[in-house]
């Protein structure tokens, strides 16, 4: 298709395409990935049935993909974090010289950015860009990924604990947190579970058990799709949700007289069941986590 300079310009345009998607379109599908046009030529950014996209005539891969796994109790991807705090991406198959794996290796050798399409539901993906391949671990049949410039530092051996933790923070901010939001909002069909608000820019993925606690993992059963006001009220223990999915508002707030937002936005929610819950049972809020969090609410 073109020389190395052309491929680099193509990737700059590819990154702009990712960034220009609508603000409420956290997840994308194959149709979106196939709609990319560069210099008058349509160049799909993702293969429909393959994990690595390397268009004909290009030396290096354009994207990598990780499929959705319908077990909401675990992270929906097989590729895992390594001991240095960076993510790993498994080979396509077991042959390191297979064309797809060669394409990823060429991206590594030329320091070219890729898009990582991480599955969040059947046919839906969270695009992460830019992602760099910085090393290869042939014994484990996998590549080492960097999610920002700080992770691109190549290590000759074990890394310090401080560096590992810093890289984990980067991974959480660039991969886990955006992916958690997309997963939760997708499971709740982009609606607030308390009031049914259907404007994704005004929705958050709230943790039932806070991030940092051993049960506070970024998995859908530990999440609730909440609008901004109900998220803030939940985090402040002004609003609680029982294991039976009933909303409670703190007694002192129920007795306040303020204005229409307090009355309609909070006080009228008291005693109501959640309006929106995931249709998939495994994606619904975990009762044990709800119970533990509700005890905290009641103690206020």
N, C-alpha and C positions, 0 to 999 in steps of 0.2 A: 504493500500500500504506500509506503514511504520510507524515508530514512529515519535515523534516530532522532534528529531534530523535529521531524514531522510527528513522530510518536510522542515526544515531550509536549508539543503544542496541543496535540490531541488530548492528552491527559489533563492539561490545564482547562480545556473546554469541557472535559468530562467532569472535573471538579466543580466548575461553575454550574453545570447542569444539575448536579446533586444539590448544590446550595440554593438553587433558584426554585426548587419544588415548593408548592404551597406550604404555608406554616402549619396547617392542620393535617398535612399529609406525612405523618411520621413514618408510616409504613408505605411501601411501594409494591407494585406487582410486576409481572413480566412485561405487561404492556407498556408500563412506564419505562422499564429498562430497555425495551426494544425501540423506544421512540427517539433515542439520541441521534442527532444528525450533525455531521461535521463536514464542512466544505462541500455541502450538497449531497453527501452520501450518508445513508442511514447505517449506523454501526451499532447493533444491539450490544448493550453492556453486560448482558448476562445470557448464558445458554439456558435453554428451557429445561434440559435434562442432565446437565453436567455441572460439576462443582467449580470448574475452572474455565474461564472464558478467554480464549486466545484466538482472535479472528484470523482467518486465512490471510497469509502474507505478512503477518506481524510476528516478530521474534519473541516478544514478551507478552505475558498474560495481562489482560485489562482488569479482571476482577476474579475474586474467589467467592464461593458461596458455602453456607452451612445450612443444612436443611432443618426445618422445624420438626421437633419431636413432641408428640402430644401428651407428654407427662409434665404437667405444670408444677409438680413438686420438686423438679430439678431444673437447672438451667437448660434451655432448649437448644443446646448445641453440644456436640461431642468434644470439640476442640477446647482444650483447657489451659489454664494458666500454669506456667512453668515455675521452677524454684527461684528464678531470677525476677519474677514479677511480670514477665511478658507472656503474651498469648502464643499458643502453638496452633499450627494448621496442618492437619494430616495430609499425606500424599493422596493423590487420586490413584487408588489401587495400590499395589505394592512394588511396582517397577519404577525405580528412580529415573529411568531414562524414557519413560512414557512421555509423549509430546506435551501433555498438560503439565506434568511436573517440570519438564524442561522449560516451559513457558514461565512458570513461577520462578525458577532458578535464574532465568535471564532477567526478570524484573529485579531480582536481588542483585545480580552482578552489575546492572546499570543504574541501580538506586532509583527505580521508577515507582511512583505511587500507584496503588491499586484501590479499587472499591471492594469492601467486604460486605456482601449481602448476608445478613444473619436472619434466619427464619424466625418469625414471631407467630405465624399461623399458617394454615395451608395456603400456599400461594402468595403470602405476604412476607416482606422482608424489611429489615432496618438497614439502610445503607450507611456504612461507616467509611468516611474518606477524609484525609488520605491515610492509607495503611502501607507500611513499608515492610518488605521481607529483608531481614538483617542477618540471618544466619540459617544454617541447615543442620539438622540432627539426623543423619542417615540411619543410625542404629534404631531410633524411635520412628523412623519414616515420617518425619515432620519438618516443617519450617518454623522459624522464630519470627514473630511479627512485632513491629513497633507501631504504636498508635500516636506518637508525636515525636518531636525532635529529641526530647530528653531520653526517650526509649531507644533511639537509634545508636547510642553508644554501644560498641561491640566489646564484649567481655571475654577475656581469655580464660577465666575460671570462675569460681564462686564469687558472688557479689556481696557487698556489705549489707547488713540488715537494714540500714537507713536507706540505701539505694533501692533495695527490694520493696520496702514499704512505700517509697515515693512512686515507684513504677506501678504498684498496686493502686495507689490513689489516682494515677493517670488513667489506668484501665477502668477503674470504677466510674470516673467522670466521663470518659469518652465512649465506653462500651456498656458497662453494666447499668448505669443509671438511665441513659436514653433508651436502652433496650427494655428495662423494667417498665418505664413509662409507656412505651409502645405496646408491650405485652398486656399490661393492665387495661389501658384504654381500649385495646382491641377486644379483650375479653368482655368488657362492659359496653361494647358497641358505641364507644365515644359518648357516654352519658354519665352524669353524676349519679352515683348510687343513691344519694339522699333526695335530690330534687329533680332529677332527670334532665338537667341542663345539657344541651346538645351542641356545645361550641367548644371543640377541642382546644383552641388557644386559651380557654378559661378553665381547663381541667388539669388536674395533677394526678399522679400516681402516689397515693399516700401509703406509707408503711403502717401496718397494724402494730407490729413490734418494731421499735426504732432501729435504724441502721446502726450497726456496731454491737448490738446485743447478739448473743449466740443464736437466737431464734429470729433475728432481724434480717434474714437473707432476702435478697432481691428476687423472690419468686412470686408468682401470681397469687397463691393462697395467702401470702402475707401482704397483699395489696388491696387497696380500695380506690376506685375512680371517684374523685371528689372535685367539685368546683373549688375555686380559690377560697371562698369564704368558709365553706364547710371543711376544707383541709386545714385552714388556720384554726378553726374552732375545735377540730378534732385533736390537733397537735397541742392546743392549749388546755385540753380537757374541759372545754366548755360544752362540747358535744361528745357523747359516748354512744357506742353501738354494742348491744348485748350479743351473746352467742346465738340468740334466737333472731338476730337481725332486726331488732327494734331500736329506734333512735331515742336517746334521752338527752335532755338539755339540763345543764346544771341548775339547781333550784334557785340560786340567787339571780341568775340570768333570766329565768322564767318570770321572776317578780319585778324585773326592771320595766320602766316605761321610757322609751327612747324615740323610736320612729318606725317607719314601715319596713326598713331592712331588718331590724331586730325582730319585729313582730312576724313578718312573712318569711324572712330568710332563716330564722332560728326557732323562735318560740312555737310556731305552727308545725314544726317538724317533730316536736316532742310527742312520743307515743306512737309514731308511725313506723311501719315496717319499711325496710329498704325498698325503694321503688324499682331499682335496676340491679339484677344480679346476673352473673354469667350463666348461659344456658348449659355449659359443660360443668358437670358436678365437680370434677377435679380442679376447676379453676375458681370455684367459689371460696369465699373467705374461710380460713381455717378456724374452727370453733375453739380450739384450745388457745390459739393466739388471741382471738377475740375476747375470750374469758379473762386471760391474763391482763389484757389492756383495759378491759372494762372494770376490773378490780382497781386499777390505778385511777380511773375516772371517778369511781364511787368514793375513793378515799379523799378526794379533794373537797 
